[in-house]
């Protein structure tokens, strides 16, 4: 007998102890991968990427960000990204480059020396930035999520956010927690980012009816 999925959320279980055990298990197995690369002599010229699809679940701590998985606050969309490539990337180096998952394909193709057309990808080739041959570049990125009618656009350090019927403008460089509301002080910037999102959204396919659960956390800034 088949059963249909009524919610993508499972909130009647889990604990900090379970979450910690999962992190320890992941850490141990990442260590096994690294050890295997060392043993085979392939570590120096192997690109290893450690990241996540989107923000933190219930038991994670994404300080200083607010929000969780299923929201377009930074805690719901910003994730760690570690890249190891000893032959080209200096160990211990850090970059402020904004990068999205759609950038991996053109970036990794460039790292492999494969020819590709930038027009074939939604993302950008960020290899020159990662290997220290170019400075970080400003990006404009867009998000939308049907649950709670969410919208977001980031342009450089500025972010327009719509969540649970409220609209906001934040400067992420000065306010990573998205608590210092700037839309009254910067009305022109607020209007421009909102218009940019509307223009982008008009190019996207509409959501199918009933395609997303409306059962999400509601942690919009007060």
N, CA, C and O of each residue as an XYZ file, in Angstrom:
888
protein
N       0.837     -1.188      0.000
C       0.000      0.000      0.000
C       0.875      1.242      0.000
O       1.709      1.404      0.890
N       0.705      2.104     -0.961
C       1.534      3.300     -1.065
C       0.952      4.423     -0.221
O      -0.258      4.510     -0.010
N       1.856      5.284      0.260
C       1.440      6.434      1.042
C       2.053      7.694      0.439
O       3.216      7.697      0.036
N       1.272      8.746      0.381
C       1.785      9.983     -0.189
C       2.486     10.803      0.880
O       2.139     10.733      2.058
N       3.477     11.583      0.459
C       4.215     12.450      1.364
C       3.392     13.696      1.618
O       3.017     14.397      0.678
N       3.107     13.979      2.881
C       2.295     15.152      3.225
C       3.137     16.306      3.733
O       2.663     17.441      3.759
N       4.374     16.048      4.137
C       5.243     17.121      4.615
C       6.692     16.713      4.410
O       7.039     15.544      4.576
N       7.543     17.676      4.050
C       8.968     17.392      3.906
C       9.698     17.541      5.233
O      10.908     17.328      5.302
N       8.968     17.908      6.295
C       9.580     18.127      7.596
C       9.267     16.982      8.553
O       8.182     16.400      8.518
N      10.234     16.673      9.401
C      10.093     15.630     10.408
C      10.572     16.241     11.720
O      11.772     16.301     11.987
N       9.624     16.691     12.533
C       9.987     17.441     13.729
C       9.735     16.681     15.031
O       9.948     17.236     16.109
N       9.288     15.431     14.961
C       8.959     14.723     16.198
C      10.106     13.843     16.687
O       9.893     12.895     17.442
N      11.311     14.163     16.254
C      12.471     13.413     16.691
C      13.725     14.245     16.566
O      13.674     15.424     16.215
N      14.855     13.620     16.857
C      16.118     14.320     16.780
C      16.501     14.940     18.105
O      15.658     15.134     18.980
N      17.798     15.255     18.249
C      18.316     15.880     19.462
C      19.704     16.416     19.161
O      20.282     16.110     18.118
N      20.241     17.221     20.081
C      21.611     17.698     19.928
C      22.591     16.534     19.911
O      23.590     16.571     19.193
N      22.309     15.500     20.701
C      23.190     14.333     20.742
C      23.203     13.611     19.396
O      24.259     13.197     18.916
N      22.016     13.462     18.788
C      21.939     12.821     17.477
C      22.676     13.647     16.431
O      23.405     13.106     15.599
N      22.480     14.964     16.481
C      23.148     15.844     15.528
C      24.671     15.748     15.690
O      25.405     15.680     14.705
N      25.137     15.745     16.956
C      26.567     15.637     17.213
C      27.124     14.326     16.686
O      28.222     14.296     16.128
N      26.375     13.238     16.857
C      26.824     11.932     16.371
C      26.932     11.932     14.847
O      27.855     11.342     14.285
N      25.991     12.593     14.187
C      26.038     12.670     12.725
C      27.254     13.468     12.266
O      27.907     13.098     11.290
N      27.563     14.563     12.965
C      28.728     15.371     12.604
C      30.016     14.580     12.826
O      30.926     14.622     11.998
N      30.089     13.856     13.952
C      31.278     13.034     14.206
C      31.442     11.960     13.138
O      32.555     11.702     12.680
N      30.332     11.332     12.742
C      30.411     10.316     11.699
C      30.876     10.897     10.380
O      31.697     10.299      9.686
N      30.349     12.068     10.032
C      30.776     12.719      8.792
C      32.254     13.074      8.856
O      32.992     12.842      7.899
N      32.688     13.636      9.978
C      34.080     14.040     10.132
C      35.016     12.845      9.979
O      36.048     12.934      9.313
N      34.647     11.729     10.601
C      35.491     10.534     10.520
C      35.614     10.037      9.090
O      36.691      9.617      8.667
N      34.525     10.080      8.349
C      34.562      9.556      6.984
C      35.213     10.533      6.003
O      35.795     10.100      5.008
N      35.127     11.831      6.261
C      35.927     12.771      5.469
C      37.408     12.485      5.696
O      38.215     12.535      4.767
N      37.748     12.185      6.945
C      39.136     11.825      7.246
C      39.589     10.594      6.487
O      40.737     10.528      6.047
N      38.707      9.618      6.325
C      39.052      8.417      5.568
C      39.329      8.750      4.101
O      40.246      8.197      3.493
N      38.534      9.653      3.545
C      38.758     10.066      2.151
C      40.111     10.751      2.013
O      40.873     10.454      1.094
N      40.406     11.670      2.935
C      41.683     12.383      2.873
C      42.860     11.415      3.029
O      43.872     11.533      2.337
N      42.711     10.467      3.940
C      43.785      9.494      4.138
C      44.002      8.647      2.889
O      45.142      8.342      2.537
N      42.919      8.267      2.218
C      43.047      7.469      0.993
C      43.755      8.256     -0.104
O      44.554      7.698     -0.856
N      43.463      9.547     -0.194
C      44.142     10.374     -1.194
C      45.636     10.462     -0.898
O      46.459     10.434     -1.814
N      45.982     10.568      0.383
C      47.397     10.600      0.760
C      48.081      9.277      0.440
O      49.200      9.252     -0.073
N      47.397      8.177      0.748
C      47.986      6.854      0.540
C      48.239      6.559     -0.930
O      49.212      5.888     -1.274
N      47.371      7.055     -1.794
C      47.524      6.795     -3.224
C      48.403      7.834     -3.919
O      48.690      7.703     -5.109
N      48.826      8.848     -3.200
C      49.652      9.894     -3.796
C      48.884     10.850     -4.680
O      49.476     11.595     -5.461
N      47.554     10.831     -4.558
C      46.736     11.669     -5.441
C      46.314     12.983     -4.798
O      45.630     13.785     -5.434
N      46.709     13.217     -3.549
C      46.183     14.366     -2.816
C      46.551     15.704     -3.456
O      45.707     16.597     -3.537
N      47.776     15.855     -3.904
C      48.249     17.167     -4.355
C      47.433     17.727     -5.514
O      47.178     18.929     -5.584
N      47.029     16.848     -6.418
C      46.337     17.344     -7.606
C      44.895     16.855     -7.678
O      44.346     16.694     -8.768
N      44.284     16.619     -6.526
C      42.868     16.279     -6.448
C      42.122     17.453     -5.833
O      42.525     17.978     -4.795
N      41.033     17.863     -6.477
C      40.205     18.945     -5.952
C      39.133     18.320     -5.061
O      38.329     17.503     -5.511
N      39.138     18.714     -3.809
C      38.156     18.212     -2.860
C      37.304     19.380     -2.384
O      37.830     20.381     -1.897
N      35.976     19.251     -2.528
C      35.040     20.312     -2.152
C      34.160     19.808     -1.014
O      33.567     18.733     -1.103
N      34.084     20.595      0.054
C      33.209     20.291      1.183
C      32.223     21.437      1.340
O      32.625     22.568      1.612
N      30.930     21.155      1.170
C      29.927     22.210      1.268
C      28.570     21.575      1.573
O      28.494     20.392      1.903
N      27.514     22.357      1.465
C      26.167     21.882      1.741
C      25.218     22.488      0.721
O      25.584     23.407     -0.011
N      23.988     21.967      0.676
C      23.054     22.465     -0.332
C      22.414     23.783      0.084
O      22.311     24.699     -0.731
N      21.983     23.893      1.338
C      21.458     25.161      1.843
C      21.596     25.176      3.358
O      22.306     24.336      3.912
N      20.937     26.109      4.045
C      21.272     26.432      5.416
C      21.005     25.382      6.474
O      20.664     24.237      6.176
N      21.171     25.806      7.730
C      21.180     24.899      8.857
C      19.820     24.321      9.218
O      18.795     24.989      9.076
N      19.815     23.076      9.685
C      18.622     22.401     10.174
C      18.388     22.788     11.624
O      19.120     23.620     12.161
N      17.367     22.193     12.282
C      16.927     22.634     13.611
C      18.015     22.642     14.663
O      18.052     23.548     15.495
N      18.903     21.658     14.652
C      19.863     21.523     15.734
C      21.230     22.116     15.399
O      22.167     21.965     16.183
N      21.361     22.772     14.278
C      22.629     23.376     13.904
C      22.727     24.800     14.450
O      21.718     25.404     14.814
N      23.943     25.325     14.504
C      24.196     26.688     14.966
C      24.918     27.420     13.848
O      26.069     27.115     13.537
N      24.237     28.391     13.242
C      24.823     29.111     12.111
C      25.235     30.528     12.495
O      25.285     31.413     11.641
N      25.528     30.746     13.768
C      25.974     32.064     14.228
C      27.059     32.613     13.301
O      27.952     31.869     12.894
N      26.996     33.924     12.956
C      26.080     34.943     13.474
C      24.787     35.096     12.669
O      24.051     36.064     12.860
N      24.513     34.164     11.786
C      23.353     34.318     10.904
C      22.059     33.883     11.594
O      22.081     33.101     12.545
N      20.936     34.400     11.101
C      19.625     34.000     11.591
C      18.900     33.228     10.491
O      19.287     33.277      9.323
N      17.846     32.515     10.879
C      17.105     31.737      9.899
C      17.616     30.310      9.819
O      18.711     29.995     10.284
N      16.798     29.454      9.219
C      17.107     28.036      9.112
C      16.756     27.547      7.706
O      16.219     28.293      6.887
N      17.070     26.292      7.452
C      16.733     25.667      6.175
C      15.247     25.881      5.871
O      14.396     25.622      6.721
N      14.940     26.348      4.673
C      13.567     26.652      4.306
C      13.257     28.132      4.362
O      12.134     28.543      4.072
N      14.262     28.957      4.741
C      14.093     30.403      4.750
C      15.193     31.051      3.931
O      16.256     30.462      3.733
N      14.942     32.260      3.456
C      15.921     32.984      2.663
C      16.717     33.986      3.483
O      17.451     34.794      2.915
N      16.588     33.951      4.819
C      17.564     34.620      5.672
C      18.905     33.919      5.481
O      18.954     32.782      5.012
N      20.002     34.604      5.846
C      21.327     34.046      5.576
C      21.540     32.687      6.233
O      22.231     31.835      5.674
N      20.955     32.472      7.409
C      21.096     31.168      8.046
C      20.420     30.047      7.291
O      20.682     28.872      7.548
N      19.545     30.404      6.354
C      18.854     29.405      5.558
C      19.474     29.152      4.204
O      19.146     28.167      3.542
N      20.385     30.047      3.778
C      20.961     29.874      2.441
C      22.495     29.883      2.433
O      23.107     29.330      1.520
N      23.118     30.501      3.436
C      24.580     30.567      3.426
C      25.146     29.309      4.068
O      24.654     28.867      5.106
N      26.173     28.731      3.461
C      26.751     27.478      3.952
C      28.274     27.558      3.925
O      28.835     28.398      3.221
N      28.949     26.692      4.684
C      30.417     26.627      4.604
C      30.849     26.118      3.235
O      30.126     25.358      2.591
N      32.007     26.533      2.802
C      32.593     26.013      1.560
C      34.099     25.907      1.757
O      34.793     26.910      1.924
N      34.586     24.680      1.735
C      36.016     24.415      1.833
C      36.461     23.733      0.543
O      35.838     22.768      0.099
N      37.532     24.231     -0.052
C      38.077     23.625     -1.268
C      39.557     23.339     -1.037
O      40.322     24.233     -0.675
N      39.950     22.097     -1.248
C      41.357     21.723     -1.090
C      41.922     21.266     -2.433
O      41.417     20.332     -3.057
N      42.964     21.940     -2.853
C      43.688     21.576     -4.073
C      45.138     22.012     -3.855
O      45.531     23.082     -4.319
N      45.931     21.209     -3.164
C      47.271     21.632     -2.760
C      48.148     22.121     -3.907
O      49.004     22.981     -3.703
N      47.949     21.593     -5.097
C      48.796     21.997     -6.218
C      48.538     23.433     -6.668
O      49.422     24.060     -7.251
N      47.331     23.968     -6.406
C      46.991     25.290     -6.928
C      46.462     26.275     -5.881
O      46.622     27.485     -6.039
N      45.836     25.770     -4.817
C      45.239     26.650     -3.810
C      46.097     26.617     -2.546
O      46.369     25.552     -1.992
N      46.518     27.794     -2.102
C      47.410     27.892     -0.949
C      46.701     27.406      0.314
O      45.629     27.910      0.649
N      47.289     26.427      1.025
C      46.667     25.923      2.262
C      46.454     27.053      3.268
O      47.320     27.910      3.442
N      45.302     27.048      3.921
C      45.005     28.052      4.925
C      44.527     29.374      4.378
O      44.228     30.280      5.155
N      44.444     29.519      3.071
C      43.988     30.781      2.489
C      42.479     30.909      2.629
O      41.769     29.918      2.801
N      42.001     32.148      2.553
C      40.578     32.418      2.716
C      40.146     33.450      1.690
O      40.893     34.382      1.389
N      38.946     33.291      1.152
C      38.421     34.220      0.156
C      37.056     34.736      0.584
O      36.261     33.992      1.158
N      36.784     35.992      0.310
C      35.470     36.578      0.559
C      34.564     36.476     -0.664
O      33.488     37.074     -0.691
N      34.992     35.725     -1.670
C      34.194     35.597     -2.880
C      32.843     34.944     -2.604
O      32.770     33.888     -1.976
N      31.781     35.580     -3.077
C      30.448     34.977     -3.002
C      30.356     33.928     -4.112
O      30.614     34.224     -5.278
N      29.986     32.703     -3.738
C      29.933     31.605     -4.694
C      28.655     30.826     -4.482
O      28.228     30.640     -3.342
N      28.040     30.368     -5.546
C      26.818     29.564     -5.473
C      27.072     28.212     -6.135
O      28.021     28.061     -6.904
N      26.226     27.236     -5.836
C      26.446     25.885     -6.352
C      26.480     25.840     -7.876
O      27.149     24.984     -8.453
N      25.768     26.749     -8.530
C      25.770     26.741     -9.993
C      27.116     27.179    -10.570
O      27.339     27.057    -11.775
N      28.021     27.691     -9.717
C      29.355     28.071    -10.184
C      30.305     26.880    -10.259
O      31.354     26.976    -10.896
N      29.962     25.761     -9.623
C      30.893     24.641     -9.579
C      31.181     24.071    -10.965
O      32.335     23.778    -11.278
N      30.159     23.907    -11.799
C      30.382     23.301    -13.102
C      31.392     24.084    -13.939
O      32.391     23.499    -14.357
N      31.185     25.393    -14.209
C      32.175     26.108    -15.017
C      33.534     26.219    -14.330
O      34.567     26.211    -15.000
N      33.542     26.322    -13.002
C      34.808     26.444    -12.285
C      35.616     25.163    -12.358
O      36.818     25.208    -12.618
N      34.980     24.024    -12.136
C      35.691     22.751    -12.159
C      36.080     22.341    -13.568
O      37.115     21.703    -13.761
N      35.267     22.697    -14.557
C      35.664     22.432    -15.940
C      36.927     23.215    -16.288
O      37.825     22.700    -16.953
N      36.985     24.475    -15.827
C      38.182     25.282    -16.085
C      39.397     24.694    -15.379
O      40.497     24.688    -15.932
N      39.197     24.195    -14.144
C      40.301     23.579    -13.410
C      40.826     22.348    -14.132
O      42.022     22.058    -14.089
N      39.921     21.618    -14.801
C      40.318     20.415    -15.540
C      40.895     20.739    -16.913
O      41.351     19.841    -17.621
N      40.880     22.023    -17.296
C      41.411     22.415    -18.594
C      40.467     22.190    -19.741
O      40.884     22.200    -20.900
N      39.186     21.984    -19.439
C      38.210     21.735    -20.490
C      37.703     23.047    -21.076
O      37.471     24.014    -20.350
N      37.535     23.071    -22.376
C      36.988     24.250    -23.044
C      35.475     24.279    -22.854
O      34.809     23.251    -22.980
N      34.937     25.449    -22.554
C      33.492     25.570    -22.385
C      33.074     26.991    -22.727
O      33.884     27.918    -22.709
N      31.807     27.140    -23.035
C      31.227     28.432    -23.375
C      30.495     28.981    -22.163
O      29.570     28.338    -21.668
N      30.888     30.170    -21.664
C      30.194     30.730    -20.493
C      28.688     30.841    -20.679
O      27.939     30.803    -19.702
N      28.241     30.977    -21.911
C      26.807     31.099    -22.170
C      26.048     29.810    -21.866
O      24.820     29.816    -21.776
N      26.777     28.708    -21.708
C      26.130     27.425    -21.432
C      25.755     27.256    -19.958
O      25.081     26.291    -19.600
N      26.188     28.191    -19.097
C      26.021     28.003    -17.659
C      25.315     29.196    -17.027
O      25.453     30.332    -17.481
N      24.562     28.915    -15.979
C      24.000     29.979    -15.155
C      25.051     30.543    -14.207
O      24.979     31.708    -13.815
N      26.024     29.718    -13.839
C      27.065     30.149    -12.912
C      28.262     30.745    -13.626
O      28.280     30.866    -14.850
N      29.274     31.120    -12.827
C      30.482     31.749    -13.347
C      31.707     30.896    -13.034
O      31.723     30.147    -12.057
N      32.731     31.019    -13.878
C      34.018     30.392    -13.630
C      34.782     31.247    -12.628
O      35.245     32.337    -12.963
N      34.914     30.753    -11.400
C      35.600     31.503    -10.345
C      36.991     30.957    -10.058
O      37.588     31.290     -9.034
N      37.515     30.116    -10.955
C      38.842     29.535    -10.738
C      39.924     30.598    -10.529
O      40.737     30.445     -9.618
N      39.970     31.677    -11.337
C      41.029     32.675    -11.112
C      41.010     33.261     -9.707
O      42.064     33.572     -9.152
N      39.829     33.413     -9.132
C      39.729     33.934     -7.766
C      40.224     32.891     -6.769
O      40.958     33.221     -5.837
N      39.829     31.641     -6.958
C      40.175     30.588     -6.008
C      41.672     30.324     -5.946
O      42.197     29.999     -4.881
N      42.362     30.458     -7.068
C      43.801     30.183     -7.082
C      44.630     31.435     -6.854
O      45.856     31.395     -6.947
N      43.968     32.550     -6.555
C      44.683     33.767     -6.201
C      45.190     34.584     -7.363
O      46.063     35.434     -7.189
N      44.654     34.341     -8.556
C      45.101     35.091     -9.733
C      44.231     36.305    -10.027
O      44.565     37.105    -10.901
N      43.116     36.454     -9.307
C      42.198     37.574     -9.525
C      41.531     37.918     -8.203
O      41.360     37.042     -7.355
N      41.150     39.186     -8.011
C      40.458     39.567     -6.782
C      39.018     39.062     -6.792
O      38.482     38.691     -7.836
N      38.404     39.055     -5.610
C      36.995     38.678     -5.520
C      36.158     39.647     -6.341
O      36.442     40.844     -6.381
N      35.131     39.130     -6.991
C      34.263     39.962     -7.833
C      32.876     40.071     -7.217
O      32.406     39.155     -6.543
N      32.239     41.194     -7.457
C      30.892     41.401     -6.938
C      29.901     40.562     -7.728
O      30.018     40.418     -8.945
N      28.922     40.009     -7.016
C      27.930     39.150     -7.646
C      26.524     39.684     -7.375
O      26.293     40.386     -6.390
N      25.597     39.344     -8.258
C      24.175     39.559     -8.016
C      23.492     38.203     -8.133
O      23.531     37.567     -9.186
N      22.864     37.765     -7.041
C      22.234     36.451     -6.995
C      20.783     36.593     -6.556
O      20.444     37.474     -5.766
N      19.936     35.719     -7.076
C      18.501     35.769     -6.808
C      18.024     34.446     -6.208
O      18.551     33.381     -6.528
N      17.015     34.533     -5.330
C      16.374     33.360     -4.762
C      14.873     33.576     -4.715
O      14.395     34.710     -4.690
N      14.141     32.481     -4.702
C      12.715     32.520     -4.410
C      12.323     31.186     -3.799
O      12.950     30.159     -4.059
N      11.276     31.216     -2.984
C      10.790     29.995     -2.343
C       9.313     30.179     -2.086
O       8.902     31.154     -1.458
N       8.511     29.240     -2.570
C       7.060     29.419     -2.515
C       6.538     29.516     -1.084
O       5.674     30.345     -0.799
N       7.050     28.682     -0.183
C       6.584     28.715      1.200
C       6.834     30.089      1.804
O       7.951     30.604      1.742
N       5.807     30.677      2.382
C       5.868     32.021      2.971
C       6.154     33.108      1.937
O       6.546     34.217      2.299
N       5.959     32.796      0.639
C       6.130     33.787     -0.419
C       7.457     34.527     -0.260
O       7.488     35.750     -0.121
N       8.538     33.773     -0.282
C       9.849     34.349     -0.009
C      10.566     34.782     -1.282
O      10.443     34.149     -2.331
N      11.319     35.874     -1.168
C      12.102     36.408     -2.282
C      13.370     37.031     -1.720
O      13.361     37.579     -0.618
N      14.454     36.948     -2.473
C      15.687     37.591     -2.040
C      16.565     37.871     -3.245
O      16.577     37.117     -4.218
N      17.296     38.966     -3.160
C      18.337     39.260     -4.143
C      19.502     39.871     -3.388
O      19.320     40.748     -2.544
N      20.686     39.405     -3.698
C      21.904     39.972     -3.126
C      22.699     40.631     -4.239
O      22.983     40.014     -5.266
N      23.052     41.882     -4.025
C      23.895     42.633     -4.954
C      25.059     43.202     -4.161
O      24.894     44.168     -3.416
N      26.232     42.609     -4.317
C      27.353     43.002     -3.475
C      27.033     42.698     -2.026
O      26.705     41.561     -1.687
N      27.124     43.707     -1.166
C      26.836     43.517      0.253
C      25.376     43.761      0.598
O      24.973     43.542      1.740
N      24.565     44.215     -0.372
C      23.181     44.585     -0.096
C      22.224     43.439     -0.424
O      22.417     42.701     -1.390
N      21.193     43.312      0.402
C      20.236     42.229      0.206
C      18.812     42.722      0.414
O      18.485     43.315      1.442
N      17.976     42.466     -0.583
C      16.522     42.652     -0.461
C      15.930     41.318     -0.063
O      16.280     40.286     -0.634
N      15.022     41.328      0.927
C      14.409     40.104      1.409
C      12.921     40.314      1.611
O      12.494     41.309      2.197
N      12.130     39.359      1.117
C      10.704     39.307      1.435
C      10.433     37.967      2.107
O      10.757     36.908      1.570
N       9.832     38.035      3.294
C       9.595     36.822      4.061
C       8.345     37.017      4.904
O       8.229     37.976      5.668
N       7.414     36.082      4.746
C       6.177     36.099      5.537
C       5.455     37.436      5.435
O       4.942     37.949      6.430
N       5.416     38.005      4.218
C       4.663     39.228      3.977
C       5.393     40.510      4.323
O       4.834     41.593      4.153
N       6.627     40.422      4.804
C       7.388     41.612      5.148
C       8.582     41.763      4.220
O       9.198     40.781      3.805
N       8.896     43.017      3.903
C      10.020     43.314      3.023
C      11.113     44.033      3.814
O      10.839     44.829      4.713
N      12.362     43.724      3.447
C      13.496     44.250      4.205
C      14.646     44.608      3.261
O      14.717     44.143      2.123
N      15.543     45.454      3.780
C      16.804     45.758      3.110
C      17.907     45.702      4.151
O      17.829     46.367      5.184
N      18.948     44.900      3.877
C      20.043     44.750      4.829
C      21.378     44.959      4.132
O      21.517     44.689      2.938
N      22.359     45.442      4.889
C      23.745     45.482      4.438
C      24.470     44.343      5.143
O      24.759     44.433      6.337
N      24.762     43.281      4.418
C      25.307     42.079      5.038
C      26.726     42.265      5.546
O      27.150     41.558      6.460
N      27.465     43.204      4.972
C      28.829     43.438      5.450
C      28.825     44.056      6.839
O      29.723     43.794      7.640
N      27.813     44.880      7.131
C      27.726     45.560      8.418
C      26.791     44.851      9.389
O      26.854     45.081     10.597
N      25.918     43.984      8.862
C      24.852     43.406      9.680
C      24.563     41.986      9.221
O      23.567     41.732      8.544
N      25.444     41.058      9.598
C      25.292     39.669      9.155
C      24.041     39.017      9.721
O      23.534     38.053      9.148
N      23.528     39.537     10.861
C      22.351     38.932     11.479
C      21.040     39.419     10.871
O      19.971     38.946     11.259
N      21.103     40.349      9.932
C      19.901     40.862      9.266
C      18.886     41.385     10.284
O      17.743     40.933     10.346
N      19.339     42.338     11.065
C      18.483     42.949     12.077
C      18.407     44.472     11.924
O      17.471     45.091     12.431
N      19.369     45.081     11.236
C      19.393     46.532     11.073
C      18.671     46.899      9.776
O      19.266     46.888      8.698
N      17.392     47.222      9.894
C      16.545     47.512      8.737
C      16.984     48.812      8.058
O      17.061     49.857      8.704
N      17.275     48.745      6.737
C      17.801     49.896      6.017
C      16.866     50.428      4.930
O      17.236     51.358      4.212
N      15.678     49.868      4.794
C      14.833     50.279      3.669
C      14.326     51.710      3.811
O      14.067     52.363      2.800
N      14.177     52.217      5.035
C      13.745     53.604      5.202
C      14.874     54.571      4.874
O      14.640     55.627      4.287
N      16.100     54.212      5.254
C      17.260     55.083      5.008
C      17.741     55.005      3.566
O      18.380     55.938      3.080
N      17.444     53.902      2.872
C      17.927     53.694      1.496
C      16.751     53.331      0.595
O      16.731     52.236      0.034
N      15.773     54.221      0.441
C      14.575     53.857     -0.334
C      14.868     53.584     -1.806
O      14.237     52.712     -2.403
N      15.808     54.310     -2.401
C      16.121     54.098     -3.816
C      16.764     52.725     -4.028
O      16.424     52.018     -4.976
N      17.682     52.353     -3.154
C      18.330     51.043     -3.261
C      17.312     49.929     -3.028
O      17.315     48.919     -3.732
N      16.446     50.121     -2.041
C      15.399     49.137     -1.759
C      14.524     48.929     -2.991
O      14.252     47.792     -3.377
N      14.081     50.026     -3.611
C      13.206     49.931     -4.777
C      13.924     49.286     -5.955
O      13.325     48.508     -6.697
N      15.213     49.607     -6.133
C      15.968     49.064     -7.260
C      16.162     47.553     -7.119
O      16.019     46.817     -8.095
N      16.482     47.095     -5.925
C      16.679     45.660     -5.725
C      15.368     44.899     -5.849
O      15.331     43.805     -6.412
N      14.297     45.475     -5.325
C      12.991     44.836     -5.460
C      12.607     44.727     -6.933
O      12.111     43.688     -7.370
N      12.833     45.794     -7.701
C      12.514     45.777     -9.130
C      13.379     44.757     -9.874
O      12.902     44.083    -10.787
N      14.658     44.646     -9.481
C      15.543     43.665    -10.114
C      15.034     42.245     -9.864
O      15.067     41.401    -10.760
N      14.562     41.986     -8.640
C      14.021     40.657     -8.354
C      12.774     40.391     -9.184
O      12.623     39.301     -9.736
N      11.884     41.363     -9.281
C      10.655     41.183    -10.057
C      10.982     40.911    -11.525
O      10.339     40.080    -12.167
N      11.976     41.609    -12.046
C      12.372     41.390    -13.444
C      12.928     39.987    -13.638
O      12.598     39.313    -14.614
N      13.778     39.545    -12.705
C      14.320     38.184    -12.783
C      13.215     37.152    -12.652
O      13.169     36.186    -13.413
N      12.331     37.351    -11.692
C      11.280     36.375    -11.428
C      10.359     36.205    -12.631
O       9.816     35.122    -12.853
N      10.183     37.272    -13.408
C       9.326     37.202    -14.590
C       9.882     36.249    -15.647
O       9.151     35.801    -16.530
N      11.165     35.944    -15.556
C      11.788     35.018    -16.516
C      11.716     33.571    -16.048
O      12.088     32.662    -16.791
N      11.239     33.346    -14.825
C      11.218     32.000    -14.258
C       9.865     31.342    -14.462
O       8.847     32.020    -14.604
N       9.860     30.009    -14.476
C       8.604     29.282    -14.596
C       7.781     29.445    -13.325
O       8.354     29.547    -12.240
N       6.462     29.472    -13.424
C       5.628     29.561    -12.217
C       5.706     28.263    -11.421
O       5.961     27.195    -11.978
N       5.486     28.369    -10.116
C       5.441     27.181     -9.285
C       4.184     26.375     -9.596
O       3.105     26.954     -9.717
N       4.294     25.059     -9.727
C       3.089     24.229     -9.837
C       2.296     24.314     -8.535
O       2.882     24.439     -7.460
N       1.010     24.248     -8.623
C       0.177     24.296     -7.431
C       0.470     23.092     -6.539
O       0.566     21.957     -7.006
N       0.611     23.373     -5.235
C       0.828     22.295     -4.272
C       2.202     21.663     -4.337
O       2.376     20.537     -3.869
N       3.199     22.359     -4.909
C       4.506     21.740     -5.088
C       5.402     21.874     -3.878
O       6.406     21.169     -3.781
N       5.068     22.761     -2.951
C       5.913     22.961     -1.785
C       5.064     22.969     -0.522
O       3.922     23.427     -0.527
N       5.637     22.459      0.553
C       4.964     22.532      1.843
C       4.975     23.960      2.353
O       5.976     24.666      2.228
N       3.853     24.384      2.932
C       3.801     25.705      3.551
C       4.247     25.642      5.010
O       4.257     26.657      5.707
N       4.611     24.457      5.462
C       4.947     24.251      6.868
C       6.417     24.553      7.102
O       7.233     23.632      7.124
N       6.779     25.830      7.280
C       8.169     26.223      7.497
C       8.262     27.067      8.757
O       7.264     27.577      9.265
N       9.491     27.201      9.247
C       9.723     28.061     10.401
C       9.474     29.518     10.015
O       9.768     29.921      8.889
N       8.945     30.290     10.924
C       8.674     31.702     10.669
C       9.531     32.518     11.631
O       9.146     32.756     12.776
N      10.706     32.947     11.145
C      11.644     33.684     11.982
C      12.014     35.002     11.343
O      13.162     35.434     11.442
N      11.065     35.655     10.686
C      11.348     36.927     10.042
C      11.734     37.966     11.092
O      11.219     37.939     12.209
N      12.641     38.882     10.737
C      13.027     39.919     11.688
C      11.831     40.739     12.128
O      10.942     41.045     11.333
N      11.822     41.086     13.393
C      10.764     41.956     13.909
C      11.062     43.404     13.533
O      10.292     44.301     13.873
